[in-house]
């Protein structure tokens, strides 16, 4: 399985903050918790589709969920 890098963790956290999933301003003790949450999310995503390449497109289901709004 692909290893989650610091860059992946930072990029995921940035996007989560941009989309309101994680708070924009956090207390210092929350930063470690937020990093752990993002680590778990990225790990789950990589485990679900380990064969997917970096530049892959969303599946039809994922695209439908994202465009449902």
GULUM-670837 format. One record per residue: residue number from 1; residue in three letters; x, y, z of N, C-alpha, C in turn. Coordinates in nm, 2 decimals, decimal comma, padded with zeros to 4 digits. Layout:
num = NUM residuo = Ala n_u = X n_v = Y n_w = Z ca_u = X ca_v = Y ca_w = Z c_u = X c_v = Y c_w = Z
...
This chain:
num = 1 residuo = Unk n_u = 00,08 n_v = -00,12 n_w = 00,00 ca_u = 00,00 ca_v = 00,00 ca_w = 00,00 c_u = 00,09 c_v = 00,12 c_w = 00,00
num = 2 residuo = Unk n_u = 00,04 n_v = 00,23 n_w = -00,06 ca_u = 00,11 ca_v = 00,35 ca_w = -00,07 c_u = 00,12 c_v = 00,42 c_w = 00,07
num = 3 residuo = Unk n_u = 00,24 n_v = 00,48 n_w = 00,10 ca_u = 00,26 ca_v = 00,54 ca_w = 00,23 c_u = 00,21 c_v = 00,69 c_w = 00,22
num = 4 residuo = Unk n_u = 00,14 n_v = 00,73 n_w = 00,32 ca_u = 00,09 ca_v = 00,87 ca_w = 00,33 c_u = 00,20 c_v = 00,96 c_w = 00,37
num = 5 residuo = Unk n_u = 00,23 n_v = 01,05 n_w = 00,29 ca_u = 00,34 ca_v = 01,15 ca_w = 00,32 c_u = 00,29 c_v = 01,27 c_w = 00,39
num = 6 residuo = Unk n_u = 00,38 n_v = 01,35 n_w = 00,45 ca_u = 00,35 ca_v = 01,47 ca_w = 00,51 c_u = 00,28 c_v = 01,57 c_w = 00,41
num = 7 residuo = Unk n_u = 00,32 n_v = 01,57 n_w = 00,29 ca_u = 00,26 ca_v = 01,65 ca_w = 00,19 c_u = 00,12 c_v = 01,61 c_w = 00,16
num = 8 residuo = Unk n_u = 00,09 n_v = 01,48 n_w = 00,16 ca_u = -00,05 ca_v = 01,43 ca_w = 00,14 c_u = -00,13 c_v = 01,48 c_w = 00,26
num = 9 residuo = Unk n_u = -00,08 n_v = 01,46 n_w = 00,38 ca_u = -00,15 ca_v = 01,50 ca_w = 00,50 c_u = -00,18 c_v = 01,65 c_w = 00,50
num = 10 residuo = Unk n_u = -00,09 n_v = 01,73 n_w = 00,46 ca_u = -00,11 ca_v = 01,87 ca_w = 00,46 c_u = -00,21 c_v = 01,92 c_w = 00,36
num = 11 residuo = Unk n_u = -00,20 n_v = 01,86 n_w = 00,24 ca_u = -00,29 ca_v = 01,89 ca_w = 00,13 c_u = -00,43 c_v = 01,85 c_w = 00,16
num = 12 residuo = Unk n_u = -00,45 n_v = 01,73 n_w = 00,22 ca_u = -00,58 ca_v = 01,69 ca_w = 00,26 c_u = -00,64 c_v = 01,77 c_w = 00,37
num = 13 residuo = Unk n_u = -00,56 n_v = 01,81 n_w = 00,47 ca_u = -00,60 ca_v = 01,90 ca_w = 00,57 c_u = -00,64 c_v = 02,04 c_w = 00,52
num = 14 residuo = Unk n_u = -00,56 n_v = 02,09 n_w = 00,43 ca_u = -00,59 ca_v = 02,22 ca_w = 00,36 c_u = -00,73 c_v = 02,22 c_w = 00,30
num = 15 residuo = Unk n_u = -00,75 n_v = 02,11 n_w = 00,22 ca_u = -00,88 ca_v = 02,10 ca_w = 00,15 c_u = -01,00 c_v = 02,08 c_w = 00,25
num = 16 residuo = Unk n_u = -00,97 n_v = 02,00 n_w = 00,35 ca_u = -01,08 ca_v = 01,98 ca_w = 00,46 c_u = -01,11 c_v = 02,11 c_w = 00,52
num = 17 residuo = Unk n_u = -01,02 n_v = 02,20 n_w = 00,55 ca_u = -01,04 ca_v = 02,33 ca_w = 00,61 c_u = -01,11 c_v = 02,42 c_w = 00,51
num = 18 residuo = Unk n_u = -01,07 n_v = 02,42 n_w = 00,38 ca_u = -01,13 ca_v = 02,50 ca_w = 00,27 c_u = -01,28 c_v = 02,47 c_w = 00,26
num = 19 residuo = Unk n_u = -01,32 n_v = 02,34 n_w = 00,28 ca_u = -01,45 ca_v = 02,29 ca_w = 00,26 c_u = -01,53 c_v = 02,29 c_w = 00,39
num = 20 residuo = Unk n_u = -01,47 n_v = 02,33 n_w = 00,50 ca_u = -01,54 ca_v = 02,34 ca_w = 00,63 c_u = -01,56 c_v = 02,21 c_w = 00,70
num = 21 residuo = Unk n_u = -01,48 n_v = 02,11 n_w = 00,66 ca_u = -01,48 ca_v = 01,98 ca_w = 00,73 c_u = -01,41 c_v = 01,99 c_w = 00,86
num = 22 residuo = Unk n_u = -01,30 n_v = 02,06 n_w = 00,86 ca_u = -01,22 ca_v = 02,09 ca_w = 00,98 c_u = -01,22 c_v = 02,24 c_w = 01,00
num = 23 residuo = Unk n_u = -01,21 n_v = 02,28 n_w = 01,13 ca_u = -01,22 ca_v = 02,42 ca_w = 01,16 c_u = -01,10 c_v = 02,50 c_w = 01,11
num = 24 residuo = Unk n_u = -01,12 n_v = 02,62 n_w = 01,06 ca_u = -01,01 ca_v = 02,70 ca_w = 01,01 c_u = -00,91 c_v = 02,74 c_w = 01,12
num = 25 residuo = Unk n_u = -00,96 n_v = 02,77 n_w = 01,24 ca_u = -00,87 ca_v = 02,80 ca_w = 01,35 c_u = -00,89 c_v = 02,69 c_w = 01,46
num = 26 residuo = Unk n_u = -00,78 n_v = 02,63 n_w = 01,50 ca_u = -00,79 ca_v = 02,52 ca_w = 01,60 c_u = -00,70 c_v = 02,56 c_w = 01,71
num = 27 residuo = Unk n_u = -00,73 n_v = 02,50 n_w = 01,83 ca_u = -00,64 ca_v = 02,51 ca_w = 01,94 c_u = -00,53 c_v = 02,41 c_w = 01,92
num = 28 residuo = Unk n_u = -00,42 n_v = 02,44 n_w = 01,98 ca_u = -00,30 ca_v = 02,35 ca_w = 01,96 c_u = -00,33 c_v = 02,21 c_w = 01,99
num = 29 residuo = Unk n_u = -00,40 n_v = 02,18 n_w = 02,09 ca_u = -00,43 ca_v = 02,03 ca_w = 02,12 c_u = -00,52 c_v = 01,97 c_w = 02,01
num = 30 residuo = Unk n_u = -00,60 n_v = 02,05 n_w = 01,94 ca_u = -00,68 ca_v = 02,00 ca_w = 01,83 c_u = -00,60 c_v = 01,97 c_w = 01,70
num = 31 residuo = Unk n_u = -00,49 n_v = 02,03 n_w = 01,69 ca_u = -00,41 ca_v = 02,01 ca_w = 01,56 c_u = -00,37 c_v = 01,86 c_w = 01,55
num = 32 residuo = Unk n_u = -00,32 n_v = 01,80 n_w = 01,66 ca_u = -00,28 ca_v = 01,66 ca_w = 01,65 c_u = -00,40 c_v = 01,57 c_w = 01,62
num = 33 residuo = Unk n_u = -00,52 n_v = 01,60 n_w = 01,68 ca_u = -00,64 ca_v = 01,53 ca_w = 01,66 c_u = -00,68 c_v = 01,54 c_w = 01,51
num = 34 residuo = Unk n_u = -00,68 n_v = 01,66 n_w = 01,46 ca_u = -00,71 ca_v = 01,68 ca_w = 01,32 c_u = -00,62 c_v = 01,61 c_w = 01,23
num = 35 residuo = Unk n_u = -00,49 n_v = 01,60 n_w = 01,26 ca_u = -00,40 ca_v = 01,53 ca_w = 01,18 c_u = -00,43 c_v = 01,38 c_w = 01,18
num = 36 residuo = Unk n_u = -00,46 n_v = 01,33 n_w = 01,30 ca_u = -00,50 ca_v = 01,19 ca_w = 01,31 c_u = -00,62 c_v = 01,16 c_w = 01,23
num = 37 residuo = Unk n_u = -00,72 n_v = 01,24 n_w = 01,23 ca_u = -00,84 ca_v = 01,22 ca_w = 01,16 c_u = -00,81 c_v = 01,22 c_w = 01,01
num = 38 residuo = Unk n_u = -00,73 n_v = 01,31 n_w = 00,96 ca_u = -00,70 ca_v = 01,32 ca_w = 00,82 c_u = -00,62 c_v = 01,20 c_w = 00,78
num = 39 residuo = Unk n_u = -00,53 n_v = 01,15 n_w = 00,87 ca_u = -00,45 ca_v = 01,03 ca_w = 00,84 c_u = -00,54 c_v = 00,91 c_w = 00,82
num = 40 residuo = Unk n_u = -00,64 n_v = 00,90 n_w = 00,91 ca_u = -00,74 ca_v = 00,79 ca_w = 00,90 c_u = -00,82 c_v = 00,80 c_w = 00,77
num = 41 residuo = Unk n_u = -00,86 n_v = 00,92 n_w = 00,73 ca_u = -00,94 ca_v = 00,94 ca_w = 00,61 c_u = -00,85 c_v = 00,90 c_w = 00,49
num = 42 residuo = Unk n_u = -00,73 n_v = 00,95 n_w = 00,48 ca_u = -00,64 ca_v = 00,91 ca_w = 00,37 c_u = -00,61 c_v = 00,76 c_w = 00,36
num = 43 residuo = Unk n_u = -00,59 n_v = 00,70 n_w = 00,48 ca_u = -00,56 ca_v = 00,56 ca_w = 00,48 c_u = -00,68 c_v = 00,48 c_w = 00,43
num = 44 residuo = Unk n_u = -00,80 n_v = 00,52 n_w = 00,47 ca_u = -00,92 ca_v = 00,45 ca_w = 00,43 c_u = -00,94 c_v = 00,46 c_w = 00,28
num = 45 residuo = Unk n_u = -00,91 n_v = 00,58 n_w = 00,22 ca_u = -00,92 ca_v = 00,60 ca_w = 00,08 c_u = -00,82 c_v = 00,52 c_w = 00,00
num = 46 residuo = Unk n_u = -00,70 n_v = 00,51 n_w = 00,05 ca_u = -00,60 ca_v = 00,43 ca_w = -00,02 c_u = -00,63 c_v = 00,28 c_w = -00,01
num = 47 residuo = Unk n_u = -00,68 n_v = 00,24 n_w = 00,10 ca_u = -00,71 ca_v = 00,10 ca_w = 00,12 c_u = -00,83 c_v = 00,06 c_w = 00,03
num = 48 residuo = Unk n_u = -00,92 n_v = 00,15 n_w = 00,01 ca_u = -01,04 ca_v = 00,12 ca_w = -00,07 c_u = -01,00 c_v = 00,10 c_w = -00,22
num = 49 residuo = Unk n_u = -00,91 n_v = 00,17 n_w = -00,27 ca_u = -00,87 ca_v = 00,17 ca_w = -00,41 c_u = -00,72 c_v = 00,18 c_w = -00,42
num = 50 residuo = Unk n_u = -00,64 n_v = 00,08 n_w = -00,38 ca_u = -00,50 ca_v = 00,08 ca_w = -00,39 c_u = -00,44 c_v = 00,09 c_w = -00,53
num = 51 residuo = Unk n_u = -00,52 n_v = 00,04 n_w = -00,63 ca_u = -00,47 ca_v = 00,04 ca_w = -00,76 c_u = -00,49 c_v = 00,17 c_w = -00,84
num = 52 residuo = Unk n_u = -00,56 n_v = 00,26 n_w = -00,77 ca_u = -00,59 ca_v = 00,39 ca_w = -00,84 c_u = -00,46 c_v = 00,47 c_w = -00,85
num = 53 residuo = Unk n_u = -00,44 n_v = 00,54 n_w = -00,96 ca_u = -00,32 ca_v = 00,62 ca_w = -00,97 c_u = -00,35 c_v = 00,76 c_w = -00,92
num = 54 residuo = Unk n_u = -00,25 n_v = 00,84 n_w = -00,91 ca_u = -00,25 ca_v = 00,97 ca_w = -00,86 c_u = -00,35 c_v = 01,06 c_w = -00,94
num = 55 residuo = Unk n_u = -00,35 n_v = 01,05 n_w = -01,07 ca_u = -00,43 ca_v = 01,14 ca_w = -01,15 c_u = -00,56 c_v = 01,08 c_w = -01,19
num = 56 residuo = Unk n_u = -00,61 n_v = 00,98 n_w = -01,12 ca_u = -00,74 ca_v = 00,92 ca_w = -01,16 c_u = -00,86 c_v = 01,01 c_w = -01,14
num = 57 residuo = Unk n_u = -00,96 n_v = 00,98 n_w = -01,22 ca_u = -01,09 ca_v = 01,06 ca_w = -01,21 c_u = -01,17 c_v = 01,00 c_w = -01,10
num = 58 residuo = Unk n_u = -01,28 n_v = 01,07 n_w = -01,06 ca_u = -01,37 ca_v = 01,02 ca_w = -00,96 c_u = -01,46 c_v = 00,91 c_w = -01,03
num = 59 residuo = Unk n_u = -01,50 n_v = 00,82 n_w = -00,95 ca_u = -01,60 ca_v = 00,72 ca_w = -01,00 c_u = -01,73 c_v = 00,79 c_w = -01,02
num = 60 residuo = Unk n_u = -01,81 n_v = 00,72 n_w = -01,10 ca_u = -01,95 ca_v = 00,78 ca_w = -01,13 c_u = -02,02 c_v = 00,81 c_w = -01,00
num = 61 residuo = Unk n_u = -02,02 n_v = 00,71 n_w = -00,90 ca_u = -02,09 ca_v = 00,73 ca_w = -00,78 c_u = -02,03 c_v = 00,85 c_w = -00,70
num = 62 residuo = Unk n_u = -01,90 n_v = 00,86 n_w = -00,69 ca_u = -01,84 ca_v = 00,97 ca_w = -00,62 c_u = -01,88 c_v = 01,11 c_w = -00,68
num = 63 residuo = Unk n_u = -01,87 n_v = 01,11 n_w = -00,81 ca_u = -01,91 ca_v = 01,23 ca_w = -00,89 c_u = -02,05 c_v = 01,27 c_w = -00,86
num = 64 residuo = Unk n_u = -02,14 n_v = 01,17 n_w = -00,86 ca_u = -02,29 ca_v = 01,20 ca_w = -00,84 c_u = -02,31 c_v = 01,25 c_w = -00,70
num = 65 residuo = Unk n_u = -02,24 n_v = 01,19 n_w = -00,60 ca_u = -02,25 ca_v = 01,24 ca_w = -00,46 c_u = -02,20 c_v = 01,38 c_w = -00,45
num = 66 residuo = Unk n_u = -02,09 n_v = 01,41 n_w = -00,51 ca_u = -02,03 ca_v = 01,55 ca_w = -00,50 c_u = -02,12 c_v = 01,65 c_w = -00,57
num = 67 residuo = Unk n_u = -02,19 n_v = 01,61 n_w = -00,68 ca_u = -02,27 ca_v = 01,70 ca_w = -00,76 c_u = -02,41 c_v = 01,71 c_w = -00,72
num = 68 residuo = Unk n_u = -02,45 n_v = 01,64 n_w = -00,61 ca_u = -02,59 ca_v = 01,63 ca_w = -00,56 c_u = -02,64 c_v = 01,76 c_w = -00,51
num = 69 residuo = Unk n_u = -02,55 n_v = 01,85 n_w = -00,47 ca_u = -02,59 ca_v = 01,98 ca_w = -00,41 c_u = -02,65 c_v = 02,07 c_w = -00,51
